[in-house]
Each structure stands twice: as C-alpha cells, then as structure tokens.
Amino acid sequence: MMEANVIYRIVKGDEHAFDVFMDHYSASLYRYAYGIVGSRESAEEVVSDVFFEVWKNRSTLLEIESMAAWLRTVTYRKAVSCLRHESIEPQSVSLDAVENFTVAPMEAPDEAIIAREEVEELNAAIEALPPKCRHVFFLAKIECVPYKEISTLLGISLATVNYHVGFAMDALKKRLSRLKSPPG
C-alpha cells in the first residue's frame, strides 16, 4: 500500500515522490500488462502510459480510494487499447478478446521450500489453463485482486469469476497430483 504522504507529495508535483511511486507499482503493473499484450515492448509502453496518466491527473489522486485497484483498471484499459491499435479491424475488446493471456514464470524461492522442478511444473500447469481462465486466476491468486474487483474490471459476473478460479484450482490440483503419484 502506498503511503498517503507520497501521494500527497505527488499531488504537489514532487518528482522524487513520483519516482518512489513508480518503483512501488511498476513490476506488478508490468506483469499484468504483459499478460494481456504478450509483448515486452508493448507492456513497457502500456505501463509508461499508465504512469503518464497518473502524473497528468495527479491533482485528483487523493480522491482515489484504492490506488492499486485504480492502477489495474487504467492498465487494463491501456492494454486493451494497445491491442485495439495493433489489430487490423477496430473493435471493442473484452475478456473474450484477450486470447493469449500469459503469466510470467514464477521464480523458485531462495529457500529450497519448493524444488525448482515443482515450480516449473506449476508454471506449466498454469500455462495449460484456457486463456480467460488463466487471466482470472492470475488476478485472483497471483495478484490477490478481490473477486468483486475482478468482476468489475473484466465486466464479468462474480459467478463467472468464481467459476474460472474454481476451474483453475481443480485443473492445477489434478495435474500436480498426477505428477506426485508414483508410477504404478
């Protein structure tokens, strides 16, 4: 969570505070944008556009209740806009249009709690999920976005969010349990 003092300083035009703000949010926004646009350059451009939007609208930042939620919404819109500009036919882009949502591979923890092979299997299992399901799973379980917020952000019902998360969890459990069971 970003300190109110940093936000207040940004509102007043403090560029150092804005650098702190960008350092705090850039990695998670990049991962989210990359998951939607699927390209490093496009994701970097989306995140840059998001921070430009923050700076441009800094006078209203104190009115935002949840900065993280607002930033995810802006990132989603900018990423969808980026996809629209890259497509040949202009169209509205919904969750259905985000066909290839990718989750950046997770790193094995420094402590050997989870073996590297298990992390690789988990990444492969996540990658095997259907794209829409992977997108919702990423927001819910990796970025820890509340289900209600995911519903609003993606324009889908809460029941659909629950379905995708449940489906993903079942699929991951099945795939990972098959790997752990001894051959027989």
VEXLUMKE-944712 format. One record per atom (N, C-alpha, C, CB): z, x, y; residue number from 1. Coordinates in steps of 0.1 Angstrom, whole numbers, plus 5000, padded with zeros to 4 digits. Glycine has a CB too. Layout:
BEGIN
REC     z     x     y   nr
REC     Z     X     Y  NUM
...
//
This chain:
BEGIN
REC     z     x     y   nr
REC  5000  5009  4988    1
REC  5000  5000  5000    1
REC  5000  5009  5012    1
REC  5012  4990  5000    1
REC  4992  5005  5022    2
REC  4991  5013  5034    2
REC  5002  5009  5044    2
REC  4977  5011  5041    2
REC  5008  5020  5050    3
REC  5019  5017  5059    3
REC  5014  5010  5071    3
REC  5025  5031  5063    3
REC  5022  5001  5076    4
REC  5018  4993  5088    4
REC  5016  5003  5100    4
REC  5028  4983  5092    4
REC  5024  5014  5100    5
REC  5023  5023  5111    5
REC  5009  5030  5112    5
REC  5034  5034  5109    5
REC  5003  5033  5100    6
REC  4990  5039  5100    6
REC  4980  5028  5105    6
REC  4986  5043  5086    6
REC  4981  5016  5101    7
REC  4972  5005  5105    7
REC  4973  5004  5120    7
REC  4975  4992  5098    7
REC  4985  5003  5125    8
REC  4988  5002  5140    8
REC  4981  5013  5148    8
REC  5003  5002  5143    8
REC  4982  5025  5142    9
REC  4976  5037  5149    9
REC  4961  5036  5149    9
REC  4981  5050  5142    9
REC  4955  5031  5138   10
REC  4941  5029  5137   10
REC  4936  5019  5148   10
REC  4936  5024  5123   10
REC  4944  5008  5149   11
REC  4940  4998  5159   11
REC  4940  5004  5173   11
REC  4951  4986  5159   11
REC  4949  5014  5175   12
REC  4949  5020  5188   12
REC  4938  5031  5190   12
REC  4963  5026  5190   12
REC  4930  5033  5179   13
REC  4919  5043  5180   13
REC  4923  5057  5175   13
REC  4915  5044  5194   13
REC  4934  5059  5167   14
REC  4938  5072  5162   14
REC  4929  5076  5151   14
REC  4953  5071  5158   14
REC  4920  5086  5153   15
REC  4911  5090  5142   15
REC  4918  5097  5131   15
REC  4901  5099  5148   15
REC  4929  5104  5134   16
REC  4937  5111  5123   16
REC  4943  5100  5113   16
REC  4948  5120  5129   16
REC  4948  5089  5119   17
REC  4953  5078  5111   17
REC  4942  5072  5102   17
REC  4960  5068  5120   17
REC  4930  5071  5108   18
REC  4918  5066  5101   18
REC  4915  5075  5089   18
REC  4906  5064  5110   18
REC  4916  5088  5091   19
REC  4913  5098  5080   19
REC  4923  5096  5069   19
REC  4914  5112  5085   19
REC  4936  5094  5072   20
REC  4946  5091  5062   20
REC  4943  5078  5055   20
REC  4960  5090  5069   20
REC  4938  5068  5062   21
REC  4934  5055  5056   21
REC  4923  5057  5046   21
REC  4930  5045  5068   21
REC  4913  5064  5051   22
REC  4901  5067  5042   22
REC  4905  5075  5029   22
REC  4890  5074  5050   22
REC  4914  5085  5031   23
REC  4918  5092  5019   23
REC  4925  5083  5009   23
REC  4927  5104  5024   23
REC  4933  5074  5015   24
REC  4941  5065  5006   24
REC  4932  5055  4998   24
REC  4950  5057  5015   24
REC  4921  5050  5004   25
REC  4913  5039  4998   25
REC  4900  5044  4992   25
REC  4911  5029  5007   25
REC  4895  5056  4996   26
REC  4881  5059  4992   26
REC  4879  5060  4977   26
REC  4878  5072  4998   26
REC  4887  5066  4969   27
REC  4885  5067  4955   27
REC  4884  5054  4948   27
REC  4896  5075  4948   27
REC  4893  5044  4950   28
REC  4892  5031  4944   28
REC  4880  5023  4948   28
REC  4905  5023  4946   28
REC  4877  5024  4961   29
REC  4865  5017  4966   29
REC  4852  5023  4961   29
REC  4865  5017  4982   29
REC  4852  5036  4959   30
REC  4840  5042  4953   30
REC  4838  5038  4939   30
REC  4841  5058  4954   30
REC  4849  5038  4931   31
REC  4848  5034  4917   31
REC  4843  5019  4916   31
REC  4862  5035  4910   31
REC  4848  5011  4925   32
REC  4844  4997  4925   32
REC  4829  4996  4929   32
REC  4853  4988  4934   32
REC  4825  5002  4939   33
REC  4811  5001  4944   33
REC  4802  5007  4933   33
REC  4810  5009  4957   33
REC  4806  5018  4927   34
REC  4797  5025  4917   34
REC  4796  5015  4905   34
REC  4804  5038  4912   34
REC  4806  5008  4902   35
REC  4805  4999  4891   35
REC  4795  4988  4893   35
REC  4818  4992  4888   35
REC  4793  4984  4906   36
REC  4783  4974  4909   36
REC  4769  4979  4911   36
REC  4787  4966  4922   36
REC  4768  4990  4919   37
REC  4754  4995  4922   37
REC  4749  5005  4912   37
REC  4755  5001  4936   37
REC  4758  5012  4904   38
REC  4754  5021  4894   38
REC  4748  5034  4898   38
REC  4745  5014  4885   38
REC  4749  5037  4910   39
REC  4743  5050  4915   39
REC  4753  5057  4925   39
REC  4730  5047  4923   39
REC  4755  5070  4923   40
REC  4764  5077  4931   40
REC  4761  5076  4946   40
REC  4764  5092  4927   40
REC  4748  5078  4949   41
REC  4744  5078  4963   41
REC  4746  5064  4970   41
REC  4729  5082  4964   41
REC  4742  5054  4962   42
REC  4744  5040  4968   42
REC  4759  5037  4969   42
REC  4737  5030  4958   42
REC  4767  5041  4959   43
REC  4781  5038  4960   43
REC  4787  5045  4972   43
REC  4788  5043  4947   43
REC  4783  5058  4975   44
REC  4788  5065  4986   44
REC  4784  5058  4999   44
REC  4783  5080  4986   44
REC  4772  5053  4999   45
REC  4767  5046  5011   45
REC  4774  5034  5014   45
REC  4752  5043  5010   45
REC  4777  5026  5003   46
REC  4785  5014  5004   46
REC  4799  5017  5010   46
REC  4786  5007  4990   46
REC  4806  5027  5004   47
REC  4819  5030  5009   47
REC  4819  5034  5023   47
REC  4825  5041  5000   47
REC  4809  5042  5027   48
REC  4807  5046  5041   48
REC  4805  5034  5050   48
REC  4795  5056  5042   48
REC  4797  5025  5046   49
REC  4795  5012  5053   49
REC  4808  5005  5055   49
REC  4785  5004  5047   49
REC  4816  5004  5044   50
REC  4829  4997  5044   50
REC  4838  5003  5055   50
REC  4836  4997  5030   50
REC  4839  5017  5055   51
REC  4848  5023  5064   51
REC  4843  5022  5079   51
REC  4849  5038  5061   51
REC  4829  5022  5080   52
REC  4824  5019  5093   52
REC  4828  5005  5098   52
REC  4808  5020  5093   52
REC  4827  4996  5089   53
REC  4831  4982  5092   53
REC  4846  4981  5096   53
REC  4829  4972  5080   53
REC  4855  4989  5089   54
REC  4869  4989  5093   54
REC  4870  4995  5107   54
REC  4877  4998  5082   54
REC  4864  5006  5110   55
REC  4865  5012  5123   55
REC  4860  5003  5134   55
REC  4858  5026  5123   55
REC  4849  4997  5131   56
REC  4842  4988  5141   56
REC  4851  4976  5144   56
REC  4829  4983  5135   56
REC  4858  4971  5134   57
REC  4867  4959  5135   57
REC  4882  4963  5136   57
REC  4864  4949  5124   57
REC  4885  4975  5140   58
REC  4899  4979  5139   58
REC  4908  4971  5148   58
REC  4899  4994  5144   58
REC  4903  4964  5158   59
REC  4912  4956  5167   59
REC  4918  4944  5159   59
REC  4904  4952  5179   59
REC  4912  4940  5148   60
REC  4917  4929  5141   60
REC  4925  4933  5128   60
REC  4905  4920  5137   60
REC  4926  4945  5125   61
REC  4932  4950  5113   61
REC  4947  4945  5111   61
REC  4933  4965  5112   61
REC  4954  4943  5121   62
REC  4968  4939  5120   62
REC  4969  4924  5115   62
REC  4975  4940  5133   62
REC  4958  4917  5116   63
REC  4958  4903  5112   63
REC  4955  4901  5097   63
REC  4947  4895  5120   63
REC  4951  4912  5090   64
REC  4948  4911  5076   64
REC  4961  4912  5068   64
REC  4938  4923  5072   64
REC  4962  4902  5059   65
REC  4974  4901  5051   65
REC  4974  4911  5040   65
REC  4976  4887  5045   65
REC  4963  4912  5033   66
REC  4963  4922  5022   66
REC  4951  4931  5024   66
REC  4961  4915  5008   66
REC  4954  4943  5028   67
REC  4943  4953  5032   67
REC  4934  4956  5019   67
REC  4949  4966  5038   67
REC  4941  4958  5008   68
REC  4934  4962  4996   68
REC  4924  4950  4992   68
REC  4943  4965  4984   68
REC  4929  4938  4993   69
REC  4920  4927  4989   69
REC  4908  4925  4999   69
REC  4928  4913  4989   69
REC  4911  4927  5012   70
REC  4901  4926  5022   70
REC  4890  4937  5020   70
REC  4907  4927  5036   70
REC  4895  4949  5017   71
REC  4886  4960  5015   71
REC  4877  4958  5002   71
REC  4893  4973  5013   71
REC  4883  4952  4992   72
REC  4875  4949  4980   72
REC  4864  4939  4983   72
REC  4884  4944  4968   72
REC  4868  4929  4990   73
REC  4858  4919  4994   73
REC  4847  4925  5002   73
REC  4865  4907  5002   73
REC  4850  4933  5012   74
REC  4840  4939  5020   74
REC  4831  4948  5011   74
REC  4846  4947  5032   74
REC  4837  4956  5002   75
REC  4830  4965  4993   75
REC  4820  4957  4985   75
REC  4839  4973  4985   75
REC  4825  4946  4979   76
REC  4817  4937  4970   76
REC  4805  4932  4978   76
REC  4825  4925  4965   76
REC  4807  4927  4990   77
REC  4796  4922  4998   77
REC  4786  4933  5002   77
REC  4802  4915  5011   77
REC  4791  4944  5006   78
REC  4782  4956  5009   78
REC  4774  4960  4997   78
REC  4790  4967  5015   78
REC  4781  4960  4985   79
REC  4774  4965  4973   79
REC  4763  4955  4969   79
REC  4784  4966  4962   79
REC  4766  4942  4970   80
REC  4756  4931  4967   80
REC  4745  4932  4977   80
REC  4763  4917  4968   80
REC  4748  4934  4990   81
REC  4738  4936  5000   81
REC  4729  4948  4997   81
REC  4744  4938  5014   81
REC  4735  4959  4992   82
REC  4727  4971  4988   82
REC  4718  4967  4976   82
REC  4737  4982  4984   82
REC  4723  4960  4967   83
REC  4714  4955  4955   83
REC  4703  4947  4960   83
REC  4722  4948  4945   83
REC  4706  4938  4970   84
REC  4695  4929  4975   84
REC  4684  4938  4982   84
REC  4701  4919  4986   84
REC  4688  4947  4990   85
REC  4678  4956  4997   85
REC  4670  4964  4987   85
REC  4686  4965  5006   85
REC  4676  4968  4975   86
REC  4669  4976  4966   86
REC  4660  4967  4957   86
REC  4678  4983  4957   86
REC  4662  4954  4956   87
REC  4654  4946  4948   87
REC  4641  4942  4955   87
REC  4661  4933  4944   87
REC  4631  4939  4948   88
REC  4618  4936  4954   88
REC  4618  4922  4961   88
REC  4607  4936  4943   88
REC  4624  4913  4954   89
REC  4625  4899  4960   89
REC  4639  4897  4965   89
REC  4621  4888  4949   89
REC  4639  4893  4978   90
REC  4653  4890  4984   90
REC  4658  4877  4977   90
REC  4652  4888  4999   90
REC  4670  4878  4973   91
REC  4676  4866  4966   91
REC  4692  4867  4968   91
REC  4673  4866  4951   91
REC  4698  4856  4965   92
REC  4713  4857  4965   92
REC  4717  4864  4952   92
REC  4719  4843  4966   92
REC  4728  4872  4954   93
REC  4733  4879  4942   93
REC  4747  4874  4939   93
REC  4733  4895  4945   93
REC  4748  4870  4926   94
REC  4761  4865  4922   94
REC  4766  4874  4911   94
REC  4760  4850  4917   94
REC  4777  4870  4904   95
REC  4782  4877  4893   95
REC  4771  4879  4882   95
REC  4794  4870  4887   95
REC  4763  4869  4881   96
REC  4752  4869  4871   96
REC  4742  4880  4874   96
REC  4744  4856  4870   96
REC  4740  4884  4887   97
REC  4730  4894  4890   97
REC  4735  4908  4889   97
REC  4726  4892  4905   97
REC  4748  4910  4888   98
REC  4754  4923  4886   98
REC  4753  4926  4871   98
REC  4769  4924  4891   98
REC  4741  4930  4866   99
REC  4738  4931  4852   99
REC  4744  4943  4846   99
REC  4724  4931  4850   99
REC  4745  4954  4853  100
REC  4749  4966  4846  100
REC  4762  4972  4852  100
REC  4738  4976  4848  100
REC  4772  4964  4854  101
REC  4785  4969  4859  101
REC  4790  4980  4850  101
REC  4795  4958  4860  101
REC  4792  4992  4856  102
REC  4797  5003  4848  102
REC  4811  5007  4853  102
REC  4787  5015  4849  102
REC  4819  5011  4843  103
REC  4832  5016  4846  103
REC  4832  5031  4844  103
REC  4843  5009  4837  103
REC  4836  5038  4855  104
REC  4837  5053  4854  104
REC  4846  5057  4842  104
REC  4841  5059  4867  104
REC  4842  5066  4834  105
REC  4851  5070  4823  105
REC  4865  5074  4828  105
REC  4845  5081  4814  105
REC  4875  5070  4820  106
REC  4889  5074  4824  106
REC  4891  5088  4818  106
REC  4899  5064  4818  106
REC  4899  5095  4825  107
REC  4903  5109  4820  107
REC  4915  5108  4811  107
REC  4906  5118  4832  107
REC  4916  5117  4802  108
REC  4928  5117  4793  108
REC  4940  5122  4802  108
REC  4926  5127  4781  108
REC  4952  5117  4800  109
REC  4963  5121  4808  109
REC  4966  5136  4806  109
REC  4975  5112  4805  109
REC  4973  5142  4815  110
REC  4977  5156  4814  110
REC  4986  5158  4802  110
REC  4984  5161  4827  110
REC  4995  5149  4800  111
REC  5004  5150  4789  111
REC  4996  5144  4777  111
REC  5018  5142  4791  111
REC  4997  5150  4766  112
REC  4989  5145  4754  112
REC  4994  5133  4748  112
REC  4989  5157  4744  112
REC  4997  5122  4756  113
REC  5002  5110  4751  113
REC  4990  5103  4743  113
REC  5007  5100  4762  113
REC  4979  5103  4749  114
REC  4967  5097  4742  114
REC  4957  5108  4740  114
REC  4961  5086  4751  114
REC  4953  5110  4728  115
REC  4944  5120  4724  115
REC  4930  5118  4731  115
REC  4941  5121  4709  115
REC  4923  5129  4734  116
REC  4910  5128  4741  116
REC  4901  5118  4733  116
REC  4904  5142  4743  116
REC  4901  5119  4720  117
REC  4892  5111  4712  117
REC  4895  5096  4714  117
REC  4894  5114  4697  117
REC  4908  5093  4715  118
REC  4912  5079  4718  118
REC  4907  5074  4731  118
REC  4927  5077  4716  118
REC  4908  5083  4741  119
REC  4903  5079  4754  119
REC  4888  5077  4754  119
REC  4907  5090  4765  119
REC  4881  5086  4747  120
REC  4866  5084  4746  120
REC  4863  5071  4738  120
REC  4860  5096  4738  120
REC  4871  5068  4728  121
REC  4868  5055  4721  121
REC  4871  5043  4730  121
REC  4877  5055  4708  121
REC  4881  5044  4738  122
REC  4884  5033  4747  122
REC  4873  5032  4757  122
REC  4898  5036  4754  122
REC  4868  5043  4763  123
REC  4857  5042  4772  123
REC  4845  5036  4765  123
REC  4854  5056  4777  123
REC  4842  5040  4753  124
REC  4830  5035  4746  124
REC  4832  5020  4743  124
REC  4828  5042  4732  124
REC  4844  5016  4740  125
REC  4847  5001  4738  125
REC  4845  4993  4750  125
REC  4861  5000  4732  125
REC  4850  4999  4762  126
REC  4848  4992  4774  126
REC  4833  4991  4778  126
REC  4856  4999  4786  126
REC  4826  5002  4776  127
REC  4812  5002  4779  127
REC  4804  4992  4770  127
REC  4806  5016  4777  127
REC  4809  4989  4758  128
REC  4802  4980  4749  128
REC  4804  4965  4753  128
REC  4807  4982  4735  128
REC  4813  4962  4762  129
REC  4815  4949  4767  129
REC  4803  4944  4774  129
REC  4828  4948  4776  129
REC  4800  4930  4774  130
REC  4790  4925  4782  130
REC  4792  4928  4797  130
REC  4788  4910  4780  130
REC  4782  4930  4805  131
REC  4784  4935  4819  131
REC  4793  4926  4828  131
REC  4771  4936  4826  131
REC  4792  4913  4827  132
REC  4800  4904  4835  132
REC  4815  4905  4831  132
REC  4796  4889  4834  132
REC  4816  4906  4818  133
REC  4830  4907  4812  133
REC  4836  4920  4816  133
REC  4829  4905  4796  133
REC  4828  4931  4816  134
REC  4833  4944  4819  134
REC  4837  4945  4834  134
REC  4822  4955  4817  134
REC  4829  4938  4843  135
REC  4832  4937  4857  135
REC  4846  4931  4859  135
REC  4821  4930  4864  135
REC  4848  4919  4853  136
REC  4860  4912  4855  136
REC  4872  4920  4849  136
REC  4860  4898  4848  136
REC  4870  4926  4837  137
REC  4880  4934  4830  137
REC  4884  4946  4839  137
REC  4875  4939  4817  137
REC  4874  4952  4845  138
REC  4877  4964  4854  138
REC  4886  4959  4866  138
REC  4863  4969  4860  138
REC  4882  4948  4872  139
REC  4890  4944  4883  139
REC  4905  4940  4879  139
REC  4884  4932  4890  139
REC  4906  4933  4868  140
REC  4919  4928  4863  140
REC  4928  4938  4858  140
REC  4917  4917  4853  140
REC  4922  4947  4849  141
REC  4931  4956  4841  141
REC  4931  4970  4846  141
REC  4927  4955  4827  141
REC  4920  4974  4853  142
REC  4919  4988  4857  142
REC  4923  4989  4872  142
REC  4905  4994  4855  142
REC  4918  4980  4880  143
REC  4922  4980  4894  143
REC  4934  4971  4897  143
REC  4910  4975  4903  143
REC  4939  4963  4887  144
REC  4950  4954  4888  144
REC  4949  4944  4900  144
REC  4963  4963  4891  144
REC  4937  4938  4901  145
REC  4935  4928  4911  145
REC  4940  4915  4905  145
REC  4920  4927  4915  145
REC  4948  4907  4913  146
REC  4952  4894  4907  146
REC  4941  4885  4903  146
REC  4961  4887  4918  146
REC  4942  4877  4893  147
REC  4932  4868  4888  147
REC  4926  4859  4898  147
REC  4937  4861  4876  147
REC  4935  4853  4906  148
REC  4931  4844  4917  148
REC  4922  4851  4927  148
REC  4944  4838  4924  148
REC  4925  4863  4930  149
REC  4917  4871  4939  149
REC  4903  4874  4933  149
REC  4924  4884  4943  149
REC  4903  4877  4920  150
REC  4890  4879  4913  150
REC  4882  4867  4914  150
REC  4893  4884  4898  150
REC  4888  4855  4911  151
REC  4881  4842  4912  151
REC  4875  4840  4925  151
REC  4891  4831  4909  151
REC  4882  4843  4936  152
REC  4877  4841  4949  152
REC  4866  4851  4952  152
REC  4888  4842  4960  152
REC  4868  4864  4949  153
REC  4859  4875  4952  153
REC  4845  4872  4945  153
REC  4865  4888  4947  153
REC  4846  4868  4932  154
REC  4833  4867  4925  154
REC  4828  4853  4925  154
REC  4835  4871  4911  154
REC  4835  4843  4931  155
REC  4830  4830  4932  155
REC  4829  4823  4918  155
REC  4816  4829  4938  155
REC  4839  4826  4909  156
REC  4840  4820  4896  156
REC  4854  4813  4895  156
REC  4838  4831  4885  156
REC  4855  4805  4885  157
REC  4868  4797  4883  157
REC  4878  4807  4877  157
REC  4866  4785  4874  157
REC  4891  4803  4879  158
REC  4902  4810  4873  158
REC  4901  4810  4858  158
REC  4915  4804  4878  158
REC  4896  4799  4852  159
REC  4894  4798  4838  159
REC  4884  4808  4833  159
REC  4890  4783  4834  159
REC  4873  4810  4841  160
REC  4863  4820  4837  160
REC  4869  4834  4838  160
REC  4851  4819  4847  160
REC  4877  4837  4847  161
REC  4884  4850  4848  161
REC  4892  4852  4836  161
REC  4892  4851  4861  161
REC  4900  4842  4832  162
REC  4909  4842  4820  162
REC  4900  4844  4808  162
REC  4917  4830  4819  162
REC  4889  4837  4807  163
REC  4881  4838  4795  163
REC  4875  4853  4794  163
REC  4869  4829  4796  163
REC  4870  4858  4805  164
REC  4864  4872  4804  164
REC  4875  4882  4800  164
REC  4858  4875  4818  164
REC  4887  4881  4806  165
REC  4898  4891  4803  165
REC  4902  4889  4789  165
REC  4910  4889  4813  165
REC  4904  4877  4784  166
REC  4908  4874  4770  166
REC  4897  4880  4761  166
REC  4910  4860  4768  166
REC  4885  4877  4764  167
REC  4874  4882  4755  167
REC  4874  4897  4754  167
REC  4860  4877  4760  167
REC  4875  4903  4766  168
REC  4875  4918  4766  168
REC  4887  4924  4759  168
REC  4876  4923  4781  168
REC  4899  4918  4760  169
REC  4910  4923  4753  169
REC  4909  4922  4738  169
REC  4923  4916  4758  169
REC  4904  4910  4734  170
REC  4901  4908  4719  170
REC  4891  4918  4714  170
REC  4897  4893  4717  170
REC  4880  4920  4721  171
REC  4870  4929  4717  171
REC  4875  4943  4716  171
REC  4857  4928  4726  171
REC  4883  4947  4726  172
REC  4888  4961  4726  172
REC  4898  4963  4714  172
REC  4895  4964  4740  172
REC  4907  4953  4712  173
REC  4916  4954  4701  173
REC  4909  4955  4688  173
REC  4925  4941  4701  173
REC  4899  4946  4686  174
REC  4891  4947  4673  174
REC  4885  4960  4671  174
REC  4881  4936  4673  174
REC  4878  4965  4681  175
REC  4871  4978  4680  175
REC  4880  4989  4678  175
REC  4862  4980  4692  175
REC  4891  4990  4685  176
REC  4900  5001  4684  176
REC  4908  5000  4671  176
REC  4910  5001  4696  176
REC  4911  4988  4666  177
REC  4919  4987  4654  177
REC  4910  4991  4642  177
REC  4924  4972  4651  177
REC  4897  4989  4642  178
REC  4888  4993  4632  178
REC  4888  5008  4631  178
REC  4874  4988  4634  178
REC  4889  5015  4643  179
REC  4889  5029  4643  179
REC  4902  5035  4637  179
REC  4887  5034  4657  179
REC  4913  5028  4639  180
REC  4926  5033  4634  180
REC  4928  5031  4619  180
REC  4937  5027  4643  180
REC  4922  5020  4614  181
REC  4925  5017  4600  181
REC  4918  5027  4591  181
REC  4919  5002  4597  181
REC  4925  5031  4580  182
REC  4920  5042  4572  182
REC  4908  5036  4563  182
REC  4931  5047  4562  182
REC  4898  5045  4561  183
REC  4887  5041  4553  183
REC  4892  5037  4539  183
REC  4876  5052  4552  183
REC  4886  5026  4534  184
REC  4891  5022  4521  184
REC  4882  5013  4514  184
REC  4903  5016  4521  184
//
